[in-house]
Amino acid sequence: MEIIVHYPEDNQNLNTLGEQIATLHGEFIYSYLNRLDLSTEEKVAIIEGVEKMIK
């Protein structure tokens, strides 16, 4: 199987792609956390922990 990927050629479109990917990741994390059998406080603690790790 051959896959051809066309990346954006200018910085503006590359930034737009990055923003769209970040939005998609955020939506995935949100839906994943909603499915977990955890309290709101535990979910907030997970989000805050991830936030600390990426800063």
C-alpha distance matrix in Angstrom:
0.0 3.8 6.6 10.1 13.1 16.6 19.4 23.0 24.9 28.3 29.9 31.1 27.6 26.3 29.3 28.6 25.0 26.6 29.2 26.7 24.8 28.2 29.2 26.2 26.8 30.5 30.0 27.8 30.6 33.2 31.8 31.2 34.8 36.1 34.8 36.5 39.9 41.7 44.6 44.3 46.0 43.4 40.5 42.3 42.8 39.0 38.3 41.2 39.9 36.5 38.2 40.3 37.4 35.6 38.8
3.8 0.0 3.8 6.7 10.0 13.2 16.2 19.8 21.5 25.0 26.8 28.0 24.7 23.4 26.6 26.1 22.6 24.4 27.1 25.0 23.2 26.7 28.0 25.3 26.1 29.7 29.5 27.7 30.4 33.1 32.0 31.6 35.1 36.6 35.6 37.3 40.9 42.3 45.1 44.5 46.0 43.6 40.6 42.1 42.6 39.0 38.0 40.6 39.5 35.9 37.3 39.5 36.6 34.5 37.4
6.6 3.8 0.0 3.8 6.5 10.0 12.8 16.3 18.4 21.8 23.4 24.5 21.1 19.9 23.0 22.3 18.9 20.7 23.4 21.2 19.6 23.1 24.4 21.8 22.8 26.4 26.2 24.6 27.4 30.0 29.1 29.0 32.4 33.8 33.2 35.0 38.6 39.9 42.5 41.7 43.2 41.0 37.8 39.2 39.8 36.2 35.0 37.6 36.7 33.0 34.2 36.5 33.8 31.5 34.4
10.1 6.7 3.8 0.0 3.8 6.6 9.8 13.2 15.0 18.5 20.4 21.6 18.3 17.3 20.7 20.1 17.0 19.1 21.9 20.0 18.8 22.4 23.8 21.7 22.9 26.4 26.4 25.3 28.1 30.6 30.1 30.2 33.4 34.9 34.6 36.5 40.2 41.3 43.6 42.5 44.0 41.9 38.7 39.7 40.4 37.0 35.4 37.8 37.1 33.4 34.2 36.5 34.0 31.3 33.9
13.1 10.0 6.5 3.8 0.0 3.8 6.3 9.9 12.1 15.3 17.0 18.1 14.8 13.6 16.9 16.5 13.3 15.4 18.3 16.6 15.4 19.0 20.5 18.7 19.9 23.3 23.6 22.8 25.5 27.9 27.7 28.0 31.1 32.6 32.7 34.5 38.2 39.0 41.2 39.8 41.2 39.3 36.0 36.7 37.6 34.2 32.4 34.7 34.2 30.4 30.9 33.3 30.9 28.1 30.5
16.6 13.2 10.0 6.6 3.8 0.0 3.8 6.7 8.6 12.0 14.1 15.1 11.8 11.2 14.8 14.4 11.7 14.3 17.1 15.7 15.3 18.8 20.2 19.1 20.6 23.7 24.2 24.0 26.6 28.7 28.9 29.5 32.3 33.8 34.3 36.1 39.9 40.5 42.3 40.7 42.0 40.4 37.0 37.4 38.4 35.3 33.1 35.2 35.0 31.2 31.3 33.7 31.6 28.5 30.5
19.4 16.2 12.8 9.8 6.3 3.8 0.0 3.8 6.3 9.1 10.7 12.0 9.0 7.7 11.3 11.5 9.0 11.2 14.3 13.6 13.2 16.3 18.1 17.5 18.8 21.7 22.7 22.7 25.0 27.2 27.8 28.4 30.9 32.6 33.4 35.0 38.8 39.0 40.7 38.8 40.0 38.5 35.1 35.2 36.1 33.1 30.7 32.6 32.4 28.7 28.5 30.8 28.8 25.5 27.3
23.0 19.8 16.3 13.2 9.9 6.7 3.8 0.0 3.8 5.8 7.6 8.5 5.6 5.4 9.0 9.2 7.9 10.5 13.0 12.8 13.4 16.2 17.7 17.9 19.5 21.9 22.9 23.6 25.7 27.5 28.5 29.5 31.7 33.3 34.4 36.2 39.9 39.9 41.2 39.0 40.1 39.0 35.6 35.3 36.4 33.7 31.0 32.6 32.9 29.2 28.5 30.8 29.2 25.7 27.1
24.9 21.5 18.4 15.0 12.1 8.6 6.3 3.8 0.0 3.8 7.0 8.8 7.2 7.3 10.8 11.7 11.1 13.2 15.8 16.2 16.8 19.3 21.0 21.4 22.9 25.2 26.4 27.2 29.1 31.0 32.1 33.0 35.1 36.8 38.0 39.6 43.4 43.2 44.5 42.2 43.2 42.1 38.7 38.2 39.3 36.6 33.9 35.2 35.4 31.8 30.9 33.0 31.4 27.8 28.8
28.3 25.0 21.8 18.5 15.3 12.0 9.1 5.8 3.8 0.0 3.8 5.6 5.7 6.2 8.8 10.2 10.8 12.5 14.5 15.7 16.7 18.6 20.3 21.4 22.8 24.6 26.1 27.3 28.9 30.6 32.0 33.2 34.9 36.6 38.2 39.7 43.3 42.9 43.8 41.4 42.2 41.3 38.0 37.2 38.3 35.9 32.9 34.0 34.4 30.9 29.6 31.6 30.4 26.7 27.2
29.9 26.8 23.4 20.4 17.0 14.1 10.7 7.6 7.0 3.8 0.0 3.8 5.5 4.9 6.0 8.5 9.7 10.3 12.2 14.1 15.1 16.3 18.3 19.8 20.9 22.4 24.3 25.6 26.8 28.4 30.3 31.4 32.8 34.6 36.4 37.7 41.2 40.5 41.3 38.7 39.3 38.6 35.3 34.3 35.3 33.1 30.0 30.8 31.4 28.0 26.4 28.3 27.3 23.5 23.8
31.1 28.0 24.5 21.6 18.1 15.1 12.0 8.5 8.8 5.6 3.8 0.0 3.8 5.4 5.2 6.3 8.7 9.9 10.7 12.5 14.3 15.4 16.6 18.5 20.1 21.2 22.8 24.5 25.9 27.1 28.9 30.4 31.8 33.2 35.2 36.8 40.2 39.5 40.1 37.4 38.2 37.7 34.4 33.2 34.6 32.6 29.3 30.3 31.2 27.9 26.1 28.4 27.8 24.0 24.2
27.6 24.7 21.1 18.3 14.8 11.8 9.0 5.6 7.2 5.7 5.5 3.8 0.0 3.8 5.4 4.9 6.1 8.6 9.8 10.5 12.3 14.2 15.2 16.5 18.4 19.9 21.1 22.6 24.4 25.7 27.1 28.6 30.3 31.6 33.4 35.1 38.7 38.3 39.2 36.7 37.7 37.1 33.6 32.9 34.3 32.0 28.9 30.3 31.1 27.6 26.3 28.8 27.9 24.2 25.0
26.3 23.4 19.9 17.3 13.6 11.2 7.7 5.4 7.3 6.2 4.9 5.4 3.8 0.0 3.8 5.4 5.1 6.3 8.7 9.9 10.6 12.4 14.3 15.4 16.6 18.4 20.1 21.2 22.7 24.4 26.0 27.0 28.7 30.5 32.0 33.5 37.1 36.7 37.7 35.3 36.1 35.2 31.8 31.2 32.3 29.8 26.9 28.2 28.6 25.0 23.9 26.2 25.0 21.3 22.3
29.3 26.6 23.0 20.7 16.9 14.8 11.3 9.0 10.8 8.8 6.0 5.2 5.4 3.8 0.0 3.8 5.4 5.0 6.2 8.7 9.8 10.5 12.4 14.3 15.3 16.5 18.5 20.0 21.1 22.5 24.5 25.7 27.0 28.7 30.7 32.0 35.5 34.7 35.4 32.8 33.5 32.9 29.6 28.5 29.8 27.6 24.4 25.5 26.3 22.9 21.3 23.7 22.9 19.1 19.7
28.6 26.1 22.3 20.1 16.5 14.4 11.5 9.2 11.7 10.2 8.5 6.3 4.9 5.4 3.8 0.0 3.8 5.4 5.1 6.2 8.7 9.9 10.6 12.4 14.3 15.3 16.6 18.5 20.1 21.1 22.8 24.4 25.9 27.1 29.1 30.8 34.3 33.8 34.5 31.9 33.0 32.5 29.0 28.2 29.8 27.6 24.4 25.9 27.0 23.6 22.2 25.0 24.4 20.7 21.6
25.0 22.6 18.9 17.0 13.3 11.7 9.0 7.9 11.1 10.8 9.7 8.7 6.1 5.1 5.4 3.8 0.0 3.8 5.4 5.1 6.2 8.6 9.9 10.6 12.3 14.2 15.4 16.6 18.5 20.0 21.3 22.5 24.4 25.9 27.4 29.1 32.8 32.5 33.6 31.3 32.5 31.6 28.1 27.7 29.1 26.6 23.7 25.5 26.1 22.5 21.7 24.5 23.4 19.9 21.4
26.6 24.4 20.7 19.1 15.4 14.3 11.2 10.5 13.2 12.5 10.3 9.9 8.6 6.3 5.0 5.4 3.8 0.0 3.8 5.5 5.1 6.2 8.6 9.9 10.6 12.3 14.3 15.4 16.6 18.3 20.1 21.0 22.6 24.4 26.1 27.4 31.0 30.4 31.4 29.1 29.9 29.0 25.6 25.0 26.2 23.6 20.7 22.3 22.8 19.2 18.2 20.9 19.7 16.2 17.6
29.2 27.1 23.4 21.9 18.3 17.1 14.3 13.0 15.8 14.5 12.2 10.7 9.8 8.7 6.2 5.1 5.4 3.8 0.0 3.8 5.4 5.1 6.2 8.6 9.9 10.5 12.3 14.3 15.4 16.4 18.5 19.9 21.1 22.6 24.7 26.2 29.6 28.9 29.6 27.0 28.0 27.4 23.9 23.1 24.7 22.5 19.3 20.9 22.0 18.6 17.3 20.3 19.8 16.4 17.5
26.7 25.0 21.2 20.0 16.6 15.7 13.6 12.8 16.2 15.7 14.1 12.5 10.5 9.9 8.7 6.2 5.1 5.5 3.8 0.0 3.8 5.4 5.1 6.2 8.7 9.9 10.6 12.4 14.4 15.3 16.6 18.3 20.1 21.2 23.0 24.9 28.4 28.2 29.1 26.7 28.2 27.5 23.8 23.6 25.4 23.0 20.0 22.1 23.2 19.7 19.0 22.3 21.6 18.5 20.1
24.8 23.2 19.6 18.8 15.4 15.3 13.2 13.4 16.8 16.7 15.1 14.3 12.3 10.6 9.8 8.7 6.2 5.1 5.4 3.8 0.0 3.8 5.4 5.1 6.2 8.6 9.9 10.6 12.4 14.2 15.5 16.4 18.4 20.1 21.5 23.0 26.7 26.5 27.8 25.8 27.0 25.8 22.3 22.3 23.7 20.9 18.3 20.6 21.1 17.4 17.2 20.4 19.2 16.2 18.4
28.2 26.7 23.1 22.4 19.0 18.8 16.3 16.2 19.3 18.6 16.3 15.4 14.2 12.4 10.5 9.9 8.6 6.2 5.1 5.4 3.8 0.0 3.8 5.4 5.1 6.2 8.7 9.9 10.6 12.3 14.4 15.3 16.5 18.4 20.3 21.5 25.0 24.3 25.3 23.0 24.0 23.0 19.5 19.2 20.6 18.0 15.1 17.1 17.9 14.4 13.8 17.0 16.2 13.2 15.2
29.2 28.0 24.4 23.8 20.5 20.2 18.1 17.7 21.0 20.3 18.3 16.6 15.2 14.3 12.4 10.6 9.9 8.6 6.2 5.1 5.4 3.8 0.0 3.8 5.5 5.1 6.2 8.6 10.0 10.5 12.4 14.2 15.4 16.6 18.7 20.4 23.8 23.4 24.1 21.7 23.2 22.6 18.9 18.6 20.7 18.4 15.3 17.7 19.1 15.9 15.2 18.8 18.6 15.9 17.7
26.2 25.3 21.8 21.7 18.7 19.1 17.5 17.9 21.4 21.4 19.8 18.5 16.5 15.4 14.3 12.4 10.6 9.9 8.6 6.2 5.1 5.4 3.8 0.0 3.8 5.4 5.1 6.2 8.7 9.9 10.7 12.2 14.3 15.4 16.9 18.9 22.5 22.6 23.9 21.9 23.7 22.6 18.9 19.4 21.3 18.5 16.0 18.9 19.8 16.5 16.7 20.2 19.4 17.1 19.5
26.8 26.1 22.8 22.9 19.9 20.6 18.8 19.5 22.9 22.8 20.9 20.1 18.4 16.6 15.3 14.3 12.3 10.6 9.9 8.7 6.2 5.1 5.5 3.8 0.0 3.8 5.5 5.1 6.2 8.6 10.0 10.5 12.3 14.3 15.7 16.9 20.6 20.4 21.8 20.1 21.4 20.0 16.4 17.0 18.4 15.3 13.1 16.0 16.4 13.0 13.6 17.0 15.9 13.9 16.7
30.5 29.7 26.4 26.4 23.3 23.7 21.7 21.9 25.2 24.6 22.4 21.2 19.9 18.4 16.5 15.3 14.2 12.3 10.5 9.9 8.6 6.2 5.1 5.4 3.8 0.0 3.8 5.4 5.2 6.1 8.7 9.8 10.6 12.3 14.5 15.7 19.1 18.5 19.4 17.2 18.6 17.7 14.0 14.1 16.0 13.5 10.7 13.7 14.9 11.9 11.9 15.7 15.4 13.6 15.9
30.0 29.5 26.2 26.4 23.6 24.2 22.7 22.9 26.4 26.1 24.3 22.8 21.1 20.1 18.5 16.6 15.4 14.3 12.3 10.6 9.9 8.7 6.2 5.1 5.5 3.8 0.0 3.8 5.5 5.1 6.2 8.5 10.0 10.6 12.6 14.7 18.0 18.0 19.1 17.1 19.2 18.4 14.6 15.3 17.7 15.3 12.9 16.2 17.6 14.9 15.3 19.0 18.9 17.3 19.6
27.8 27.7 24.6 25.3 22.8 24.0 22.7 23.6 27.2 27.3 25.6 24.5 22.6 21.2 20.0 18.5 16.6 15.4 14.3 12.4 10.6 9.9 8.6 6.2 5.1 5.4 3.8 0.0 3.8 5.4 5.3 6.1 8.6 9.9 10.9 12.8 16.4 16.9 18.6 17.3 19.3 17.7 14.2 15.6 17.4 14.4 12.9 16.5 17.0 14.2 15.5 19.0 18.2 17.0 20.0
30.6 30.4 27.4 28.1 25.5 26.6 25.0 25.7 29.1 28.9 26.8 25.9 24.4 22.7 21.1 20.1 18.5 16.6 15.4 14.4 12.4 10.6 10.0 8.7 6.2 5.2 5.5 3.8 0.0 3.8 5.5 5.0 6.1 8.5 10.0 10.9 14.4 14.2 15.8 14.4 16.0 14.3 10.7 12.1 13.7 10.6 9.2 12.8 13.3 10.8 12.4 15.8 15.2 14.5 17.4
33.2 33.1 30.0 30.6 27.9 28.7 27.2 27.5 31.0 30.6 28.4 27.1 25.7 24.4 22.5 21.1 20.0 18.3 16.4 15.3 14.2 12.3 10.5 9.9 8.6 6.1 5.1 5.4 3.8 0.0 3.8 5.5 5.3 6.2 8.9 10.3 13.4 13.1 14.1 12.2 14.4 13.5 9.7 11.0 13.5 11.3 9.5 13.2 14.6 12.7 13.7 17.2 17.4 16.8 19.2
31.8 32.0 29.1 30.1 27.7 28.9 27.8 28.5 32.1 32.0 30.3 28.9 27.1 26.0 24.5 22.8 21.3 20.1 18.5 16.6 15.5 14.4 12.4 10.7 10.0 8.7 6.2 5.3 5.5 3.8 0.0 3.8 5.5 5.1 6.5 9.1 12.3 13.1 14.7 13.6 16.3 15.1 11.6 13.7 16.1 13.7 12.7 16.5 17.5 15.7 17.1 20.5 20.4 19.9 22.6
31.2 31.6 29.0 30.2 28.0 29.5 28.4 29.5 33.0 33.2 31.4 30.4 28.6 27.0 25.7 24.4 22.5 21.0 19.9 18.3 16.4 15.3 14.2 12.2 10.5 9.8 8.5 6.1 5.0 5.5 3.8 0.0 3.8 5.4 5.4 6.8 10.5 11.3 13.7 13.3 15.5 13.5 10.4 13.1 14.7 11.8 11.7 15.5 15.8 14.0 16.2 19.2 18.7 18.7 21.7
34.8 35.1 32.4 33.4 31.1 32.3 30.9 31.7 35.1 34.9 32.8 31.8 30.3 28.7 27.0 25.9 24.4 22.6 21.1 20.1 18.4 16.5 15.4 14.3 12.3 10.6 10.0 8.6 6.1 5.3 5.5 3.8 0.0 3.8 5.4 5.3 8.5 8.3 10.2 9.6 11.7 9.9 6.7 9.6 11.3 8.9 9.2 12.8 13.5 12.5 14.6 17.4 17.5 18.0 20.6
36.1 36.6 33.8 34.9 32.6 33.8 32.6 33.3 36.8 36.6 34.6 33.2 31.6 30.5 28.7 27.1 25.9 24.4 22.6 21.2 20.1 18.4 16.6 15.4 14.3 12.3 10.6 9.9 8.5 6.2 5.1 5.4 3.8 0.0 3.8 5.5 8.0 8.5 9.9 9.3 12.4 11.4 8.5 11.2 13.7 12.0 12.0 15.5 16.7 15.9 17.6 20.6 21.0 21.3 23.7
34.8 35.6 33.2 34.6 32.7 34.3 33.4 34.4 38.0 38.2 36.4 35.2 33.4 32.0 30.7 29.1 27.4 26.1 24.7 23.0 21.5 20.3 18.7 16.9 15.7 14.5 12.6 10.9 10.0 8.9 6.5 5.4 5.4 3.8 0.0 3.8 6.5 8.6 11.1 11.7 14.6 12.9 10.6 14.0 15.7 13.7 14.4 18.0 18.5 17.7 19.9 22.7 22.6 23.1 25.9
36.5 37.3 35.0 36.5 34.5 36.1 35.0 36.2 39.6 39.7 37.7 36.8 35.1 33.5 32.0 30.8 29.1 27.4 26.2 24.9 23.0 21.5 20.4 18.9 16.9 15.7 14.7 12.8 10.9 10.3 9.1 6.8 5.3 5.5 3.8 0.0 3.8 5.5 8.8 10.2 12.4 10.0 8.5 12.2 13.3 11.4 13.0 16.3 16.3 16.1 18.7 21.0 20.9 22.0 24.7
39.9 40.9 38.6 40.2 38.2 39.9 38.8 39.9 43.4 43.3 41.2 40.2 38.7 37.1 35.5 34.3 32.8 31.0 29.6 28.4 26.7 25.0 23.8 22.5 20.6 19.1 18.0 16.4 14.4 13.4 12.3 10.5 8.5 8.0 6.5 3.8 0.0 3.8 7.0 9.6 11.7 9.7 9.5 13.1 14.0 13.0 15.1 17.8 18.0 18.5 21.0 22.9 23.1 24.7 27.1
41.7 42.3 39.9 41.3 39.0 40.5 39.0 39.9 43.2 42.9 40.5 39.5 38.3 36.7 34.7 33.8 32.5 30.4 28.9 28.2 26.5 24.3 23.4 22.6 20.4 18.5 18.0 16.9 14.2 13.1 13.1 11.3 8.3 8.5 8.6 5.5 3.8 0.0 3.8 6.5 8.0 6.0 6.5 9.9 10.6 10.3 12.5 14.8 15.2 16.2 18.5 20.2 20.8 22.6 24.7
44.6 45.1 42.5 43.6 41.2 42.3 40.7 41.2 44.5 43.8 41.3 40.1 39.2 37.7 35.4 34.5 33.6 31.4 29.6 29.1 27.8 25.3 24.1 23.9 21.8 19.4 19.1 18.6 15.8 14.1 14.7 13.7 10.2 9.9 11.1 8.8 7.0 3.8 0.0 3.8 5.3 5.2 6.4 8.7 9.9 10.9 12.6 14.3 15.4 17.0 18.6 20.2 21.5 23.2 24.9
44.3 44.5 41.7 42.5 39.8 40.7 38.8 39.0 42.2 41.4 38.7 37.4 36.7 35.3 32.8 31.9 31.3 29.1 27.0 26.7 25.8 23.0 21.7 21.9 20.1 17.2 17.1 17.3 14.4 12.2 13.6 13.3 9.6 9.3 11.7 10.2 9.6 6.5 3.8 0.0 3.8 5.4 5.1 6.1 8.6 9.9 10.6 12.2 14.1 15.5 16.4 18.3 20.1 21.4 22.7
46.0 46.0 43.2 44.0 41.2 42.0 40.0 40.1 43.2 42.2 39.3 38.2 37.7 36.1 33.5 33.0 32.5 29.9 28.0 28.2 27.0 24.0 23.2 23.7 21.4 18.6 19.2 19.3 16.0 14.4 16.3 15.5 11.7 12.4 14.6 12.4 11.7 8.0 5.3 3.8 0.0 3.8 5.4 5.1 6.2 8.7 9.9 10.4 12.2 14.3 15.1 16.4 18.4 20.2 21.2
43.4 43.6 41.0 41.9 39.3 40.4 38.5 39.0 42.1 41.3 38.6 37.7 37.1 35.2 32.9 32.5 31.6 29.0 27.4 27.5 25.8 23.0 22.6 22.6 20.0 17.7 18.4 17.7 14.3 13.5 15.1 13.5 9.9 11.4 12.9 10.0 9.7 6.0 5.2 5.4 3.8 0.0 3.8 5.4 5.0 6.3 8.8 9.8 10.5 12.5 14.2 15.3 16.7 18.8 20.3
40.5 40.6 37.8 38.7 36.0 37.0 35.1 35.6 38.7 38.0 35.3 34.4 33.6 31.8 29.6 29.0 28.1 25.6 23.9 23.8 22.3 19.5 18.9 18.9 16.4 14.0 14.6 14.2 10.7 9.7 11.6 10.4 6.7 8.5 10.6 8.5 9.5 6.5 6.4 5.1 5.4 3.8 0.0 3.8 5.4 5.1 6.3 8.6 9.8 10.8 12.4 14.4 15.5 17.0 18.7
42.3 42.1 39.2 39.7 36.7 37.4 35.2 35.3 38.2 37.2 34.3 33.2 32.9 31.2 28.5 28.2 27.7 25.0 23.1 23.6 22.3 19.2 18.6 19.4 17.0 14.1 15.3 15.6 12.1 11.0 13.7 13.1 9.6 11.2 14.0 12.2 13.1 9.9 8.7 6.1 5.1 5.4 3.8 0.0 3.8 5.4 5.1 6.1 8.5 9.9 10.4 12.3 14.3 15.6 16.6
42.8 42.6 39.8 40.4 37.6 38.4 36.1 36.4 39.3 38.3 35.3 34.6 34.3 32.3 29.8 29.8 29.1 26.2 24.7 25.4 23.7 20.6 20.7 21.3 18.4 16.0 17.7 17.4 13.7 13.5 16.1 14.7 11.3 13.7 15.7 13.3 14.0 10.6 9.9 8.6 6.2 5.0 5.4 3.8 0.0 3.8 5.5 5.1 6.0 8.6 9.7 10.5 12.3 14.5 15.6
39.0 39.0 36.2 37.0 34.2 35.3 33.1 33.7 36.6 35.9 33.1 32.6 32.0 29.8 27.6 27.6 26.6 23.6 22.5 23.0 20.9 18.0 18.4 18.5 15.3 13.5 15.3 14.4 10.6 11.3 13.7 11.8 8.9 12.0 13.7 11.4 13.0 10.3 10.9 9.9 8.7 6.3 5.1 5.4 3.8 0.0 3.8 5.5 5.1 6.3 8.6 10.0 10.7 12.6 14.6
38.3 38.0 35.0 35.4 32.4 33.1 30.7 31.0 33.9 32.9 30.0 29.3 28.9 26.9 24.4 24.4 23.7 20.7 19.3 20.0 18.3 15.1 15.3 16.0 13.1 10.7 12.9 12.9 9.2 9.5 12.7 11.7 9.2 12.0 14.4 13.0 15.1 12.5 12.6 10.6 9.9 8.8 6.3 5.1 5.5 3.8 0.0 3.8 5.4 5.2 6.1 8.7 10.0 10.8 12.5
41.2 40.6 37.6 37.8 34.7 35.2 32.6 32.6 35.2 34.0 30.8 30.3 30.3 28.2 25.5 25.9 25.5 22.3 20.9 22.1 20.6 17.1 17.7 18.9 16.0 13.7 16.2 16.5 12.8 13.2 16.5 15.5 12.8 15.5 18.0 16.3 17.8 14.8 14.3 12.2 10.4 9.8 8.6 6.1 5.1 5.5 3.8 0.0 3.8 5.5 4.9 6.2 8.7 10.1 10.8
39.9 39.5 36.7 37.1 34.2 35.0 32.4 32.9 35.4 34.4 31.4 31.2 31.1 28.6 26.3 27.0 26.1 22.8 22.0 23.2 21.1 17.9 19.1 19.8 16.4 14.9 17.6 17.0 13.3 14.6 17.5 15.8 13.5 16.7 18.5 16.3 18.0 15.2 15.4 14.1 12.2 10.5 9.8 8.5 6.0 5.1 5.4 3.8 0.0 3.8 5.4 5.2 6.3 8.9 10.3
36.5 35.9 33.0 33.4 30.4 31.2 28.7 29.2 31.8 30.9 28.0 27.9 27.6 25.0 22.9 23.6 22.5 19.2 18.6 19.7 17.4 14.4 15.9 16.5 13.0 11.9 14.9 14.2 10.8 12.7 15.7 14.0 12.5 15.9 17.7 16.1 18.5 16.2 17.0 15.5 14.3 12.5 10.8 9.9 8.6 6.3 5.2 5.5 3.8 0.0 3.8 5.4 5.1 6.4 8.8
38.2 37.3 34.2 34.2 30.9 31.3 28.5 28.5 30.9 29.6 26.4 26.1 26.3 23.9 21.3 22.2 21.7 18.2 17.3 19.0 17.2 13.8 15.2 16.7 13.6 11.9 15.3 15.5 12.4 13.7 17.1 16.2 14.6 17.6 19.9 18.7 21.0 18.5 18.6 16.4 15.1 14.2 12.4 10.4 9.7 8.6 6.1 4.9 5.4 3.8 0.0 3.8 5.4 5.4 6.4
40.3 39.5 36.5 36.5 33.3 33.7 30.8 30.8 33.0 31.6 28.3 28.4 28.8 26.2 23.7 25.0 24.5 20.9 20.3 22.3 20.4 17.0 18.8 20.2 17.0 15.7 19.0 19.0 15.8 17.2 20.5 19.2 17.4 20.6 22.7 21.0 22.9 20.2 20.2 18.3 16.4 15.3 14.4 12.3 10.5 10.0 8.7 6.2 5.2 5.4 3.8 0.0 3.8 5.6 5.4
37.4 36.6 33.8 34.0 30.9 31.6 28.8 29.2 31.4 30.4 27.3 27.8 27.9 25.0 22.9 24.4 23.4 19.7 19.8 21.6 19.2 16.2 18.6 19.4 15.9 15.4 18.9 18.2 15.2 17.4 20.4 18.7 17.5 21.0 22.6 20.9 23.1 20.8 21.5 20.1 18.4 16.7 15.5 14.3 12.3 10.7 10.0 8.7 6.3 5.1 5.4 3.8 0.0 3.8 5.7
35.6 34.5 31.5 31.3 28.1 28.5 25.5 25.7 27.8 26.7 23.5 24.0 24.2 21.3 19.1 20.7 19.9 16.2 16.4 18.5 16.2 13.2 15.9 17.1 13.9 13.6 17.3 17.0 14.5 16.8 19.9 18.7 18.0 21.3 23.1 22.0 24.7 22.6 23.2 21.4 20.2 18.8 17.0 15.6 14.5 12.6 10.8 10.1 8.9 6.4 5.4 5.6 3.8 0.0 3.8
38.8 37.4 34.4 33.9 30.5 30.5 27.3 27.1 28.8 27.2 23.8 24.2 25.0 22.3 19.7 21.6 21.4 17.6 17.5 20.1 18.4 15.2 17.7 19.5 16.7 15.9 19.6 20.0 17.4 19.2 22.6 21.7 20.6 23.7 25.9 24.7 27.1 24.7 24.9 22.7 21.2 20.3 18.7 16.6 15.6 14.6 12.5 10.8 10.3 8.8 6.4 5.4 5.7 3.8 0.0
